[in-house]
Structures are given as structure tokens and as C-alpha cells.
Amino acid sequence: MCGIVGYSGCRTAYPLLMQGLHRLEYRGYDSAGVALMADAEEKIKVYKATGKVADLEAVAENQDCRGTVGIAHTRWATHGAPNTPNAHPHLSESGNLTLVHNGIIENYATLREQLRAKGYHFRSETDTEVLIQLIEYTEVSRGVSLQDAVRMALSKVIGAYAIIVMDRRAPGVLVAARKSSPMVIGLGENDSEFFIASDASPIAEYTRRMVYLNDEEMAVCVPGQPLSVVTLQNAEVAVDVQHVDLDLNMLEKGGYDHFMLKEIFDQPQCLEDCMRGRVLLNHKRVILSAVTEHRQALVNARRFLFVSCGTSWHAGLIGGQLIEHFCRVPAQVMYASEFRYSNPVVGPGDVVVAISQSGETADTLAAMQIARDAGATLLGVVNAVGSSIARLSDAGAYIHVGPEIGVASTKAFTGQVTVLTMMALAIAREKGSVSDCEYEQTIEELVRIPDKIQTILNQHDEIRRVAEHYKLASNVLYLGRGANYPVAMEGALKLKEISYIHAEGYPAAEMKHGPIALIDENMPVVFIATHQHIYEKTISNMQEVVARKGRILAIVTEGDTQVRQMAEHVIEVPETIDCLVPLLSVVPLQILAYYIAVGKGLDVDQPRNLAKSVTVE
């Protein structure tokens, strides 16, 4: 969702902050702003704009953008419409303080009325402006320093936040704090400068030395002084500096028209990276440190519970099937947002697997905390190194597919499914619940998947031509069975996310329990009909659509002739074993959604209303 960048040091802040905002555009936003400070004798300069970061740059083009300290923000609207007054940064009543904020202050209305009674005025509808006024009131009324005012004000706040505060009377000083929303501090050489952001991508080109704040921690950044981190109770925290490796080439389009297309085409290499050092083909083994280090808890687990949201939930559905198939242990898959409010039955003996591309998904983090409090073992499957979910987990596995910029997830999904496959195989081997033959056959086939995905990618021009026939559709139904049922849901999600065409994914056998009422000659139906053990059942469901004159687009295994007789269009994928089919069958659906959206002239990488990292409920 919202993005934050801050800088204090010896460089001119403005170009660095703007570059950082561009790096954060993938998160989804509707307005942007920047605050700059040259020295204590001048007012803080604040420039804002609705729309894109480019619109903000146009506003600031002929303005005074001097200063070596500043903060910047991209806002995804929660409290108040997406307009200039509601855009961040927000100034305090006196204009001495300014703040940027990710998250939601739940008790903002009560605090606002209290501050109004003390003479404070509000220019926006946001909860964020309430927070900066509260900090100023605390600073003035208590006669305390900026950092103490921030710490004391946050003790009165209910909700989630990642903030940076700047004070005109304390040149060069930035105070950052977080709770349930990510915040990372980048360290320059010899503490000469500090970079602050909501994730590492905007600042990794300047430093790889990062400090990740934990919940209810506050950092005070003063150039020339060591970074100071304290809790909101004012207890000193040891600074844990991590070296973060981030391939900056992943943050560029590399000649592709969109990040989404690049990330679709990245998948063969990404899955090789994901398996490197973990799948040992010569030894016919899968080695995961999470399984090795927590063998007893995983082997003796009474149940696996997958919690996630969106695309990650679809990966979790596949993960649940894999665990039950290989490990012969019950698996349950729940939306994290439902789990956290459902009074779940969870406790010791349960393994809770949290899946998230960003590692910061608010609902998933909340679900994990409930599971931790209940005594469950936590496994994290994430992409972002050092993320909150990674740090909260007892163990886990990074998917190692590199930064994913396109809002509609592609390579993260196949990376998650690959990790879940390796995890299920590794646990099953330790349990003795999988035969040597099936175990080795699955490993051998898993290693072939990247080349088979490349075969599908080589058909992208053919898929583009197919997409032309469906770009004017109003509704599309996606159907699959077994491992392809989650793929059907994922294909439908991709289409609705970026093309704004209503689409639904269903188990194919459930079609006649309702959705069949929608079938007519204008209704496209996408069948994932690869050669699985229930292939013939899928053919029967397809015939039911043909009988009602529905239009069929089918994803089939190479060489299939039976489906071709019934379908208007067919896209082939290479043959593989049943449990690995999703890694192939999902790829043409990603390409199809992409070209349908492009054909409609839509913004593929930043679809309306969506955010890449959902850090609020």
C-alpha cells in the first residue's frame, strides 16, 4: 500500500526521494508528496499532488527543492478521498513538524476531538494529521524533545503505523517508528547519512547495510551520530545491522513493456534460483534448513494450517494438497482475514504456514500472532528478506524470486508453489510417508519445470492472438479439478485484477451446482484440462458447456486431441506429473490476462484500487 522514503545526510535530498518514490510505485497509490528542509531558519517546504509521482515532480519542478533532509510518501487512500489536502506529508499547526505515515490510527476521531478542544485545527480528513498534531501538542505541553514527544504520543495511539517525523527546529534529525507496518533504516558510511523506507527497494542502490525496526521500536537518525533505537517504553535496543542483497536489475523493466510481462518471463530463472542449493538432483534429495532444524515439530505435526491472502491463498490451497498427498497429514487452508476473527481451534502440535510475497500482509501477521500465542509452530514462506513474517516465524523458506513490481503477482505464485512442493517432499522424506520411487521421480520432474515453462513462454505470440478474442468479454468462468482448481481461481484473479473483467474460478464439478446457469453463447469458459487422473471427468464437464453453446478456451497437455474437438481455442503445456501441473498450467493464464488487459489499453502494472503490499486490514 502506501510507500515511505526519508533521507538525512550531505546529499541533496529531493532527487533521492523522488527516485525512491518511483521505486515504490508498484505498491499502489493515488497521491504523492514530499517535505524538504534546508535549515532551521526556513519553513519546511511541502509539495503534494494527486495522481502519479510524475504529477508531483511537475508540481515541484519550478519550486525551491533545496535541502539535505526530507521525507516523501505515496498514499493509498483510507481516511479521506484521494486529493491534495489528504496527501502526505502533513504539517503540524505551527508548521514546525511534518510527518508521513503508513497504516491506520483507529482512535483518531477521539484524539481529533480532544485536540480541537485544545485549539488545534485540521486541514484534512486523515487520521495521519491527527497524529502530527498530537506529537506537537505533546512536545509543546510537556516541554520534551522531538523523540520523547513521538514516543509519548504513540503510547496514546491505537492502530498500525510506520512513521517518519521531521522538526524544523532540529535540522537533520529524523525520527522513525513502527507498529504492524514495515520500516527499514539504511546506514551510510561512518553514520554520515541515513536512508529510511517502507522496504529496501528505494534505498538499496545507496546502501546494503540495513536495520529493520520491530514493532513498537523507534529510531533516531542524526547524521554524524550512531543510530539510536529504543522501545516506546524508552528501553535501549541493540542495533542489528543486516547486509541485504538486492538485484537492482530486477527493479527495471529490462526492455519489456511492463514489469508484469518481464516477471512472467523471469519465471524459468526464478524457479532455478528458488531450487538452487535445495534440490540436489545428483543425490536425489531435497534439503530445507527449516525442515532439518525443526524436524520433530514437523514430522509429528497433527495438522498443517495454511494462512494467507489473495494469490498466496491459492498457493496455500496447492500446498495443502501437497502436504496431504506426500505427508498424509490433515491440512486446512484459511484466508488469514477470516482466521484471525474466527476463534480458531489451534494449539501445540499444529504447524501454521504463513504465505506472503511481501512478508508484511497485515491479516497474515495477525493470524500468525494468534497461532504463536496458542503454541503452534510457525513456518513462513515469503519473498522479502528481513520482512515481518520472516522474523515472526519459527522457521521458513524464502522463495528467492527477486523483487516483484507488478501488482498482479506472477513469479511469486510459482515461487511459492515450488517452495511448498520442496517443503512437502522434505517433510515426507523425514516421516517416511513417501516411497523412494515417487520421491525421486518428483525431484527429477521438478528440476525440469523451468525448461517446460520456457516452452510455454515461447508461445506468447499465439496466446496474444487468442487474447484478442476475449478482450470484450464481460464475464469469464475458469474451471479446473484437483491441483488445477486453485489454478482456475488464480487465473480468474489475474484477469479481474488487471483487465477489470468479472471472472470467477470454480472446481469444474461444482459448475452444475449454480454457475451453469450463466452459460450461453456469449460466455467464455476457461478449462484447465491437462492430463491428470481426473482428465475424463473434466471432459464430461466440458461437454456440459458445449451442450449449452458456451465458448471454451482450454489449457491442455501437448498432443491432446480430444479437447481440441470441443474448444474454440486451445493452448498447450508440456506434460508433467499431477502434483506439478499448477506450475505449468498457470503460466498461459498469466499471459492471457496480460494481453487481454494490454488489448484494452489498461495500466497493467498499477491496476486501479489495488496495492501490492496490503499492510492494513
Sequence and secondary structure as in RCSB ss.txt:
>XXXX:A:sequence
MCGIVGYSGCRTAYPLLMQGLHRLEYRGYDSAGVALMADAEEKIKVYKATGKVADLEAVAENQDCRGTVGIAHTR
WATHGAPNTPNAHPHLSESGNLTLVHNGIIENYATLREQLRAKGYHFRSETDTEVLIQLIEYTEVSRGVSLQDAV
RMALSKVIGAYAIIVMDRRAPGVLVAARKSSPMVIGLGENDSEFFIASDASPIAEYTRRMVYLNDEEMAVCVPGQ
PLSVVTLQNAEVAVDVQHVDLDLNMLEKGGYDHFMLKEIFDQPQCLEDCMRGRVLLNHKRVILSAVTEHRQALVN
ARRFLFVSCGTSWHAGLIGGQLIEHFCRVPAQVMYASEFRYSNPVVGPGDVVVAISQSGETADTLAAMQIARDAG
ATLLGVVNAVGSSIARLSDAGAYIHVGPEIGVASTKAFTGQVTVLTMMALAIAREKGSVSDCEYEQTIEELVRIP
DKIQTILNQHDEIRRVAEHYKLASNVLYLGRGANYPVAMEGALKLKEISYIHAEGYPAAEMKHGPIALIDENMPV
VFIATHQHIYEKTISNMQEVVARKGRILAIVTEGDTQVRQMAEHVIEVPETIDCLVPLLSVVPLQILAYYIAVGK
GLDVDQPRNLAKSVTVE
>XXXX:A:secstr
  EEEEEESSS HHHHHHHHHHHTGGG  SEEEEEEE  TTS  EEEEEES HHHHHHHHTTS    SEEEEEEE
  SSS SSTTTSS EE TTSSEEEEEEEEETTHHHHHHHHHHTT   SSS HHHHHHHHHHHHHHHHT  HHHHH
HHHHTT  EEEEEEEEETTSTT EEEEEESS  EEEE GGG  EEEESSSTTTTTT SEEEE  TTEEEEE TTS
  EEEETT  B     EE    GGGGS TT SSHHHHHHHTHHHHHHHHHTTTEETTTTEE  HHHHHTHHHHHT
 SEEEEEE HHHHHHHHHHHHHHHHHH   EEEEEHHHHTTS     TTEEEEEEESSS  HHHHHHHHHHHHTT
 EEEEEESSTT HHHHHSSEEEE       SSS SHHHHHHHHHHHHHHHHHHHHHT S HHHHHHHHHHHHHHH
HHHHHHHTTHHHHHHHHTTTTT SEEEEEE TTHHHHHHHHHHHHHHHH  EEEEEEGGGGGGTGGGG STT EE
EEE  SSTTHHHHHHHHHHHHTTT EEEEEEETT  TGGGT SEEEEE    GGGHHHHHHHHHHHHHHHHHHHT
T  SSS TT  SS    
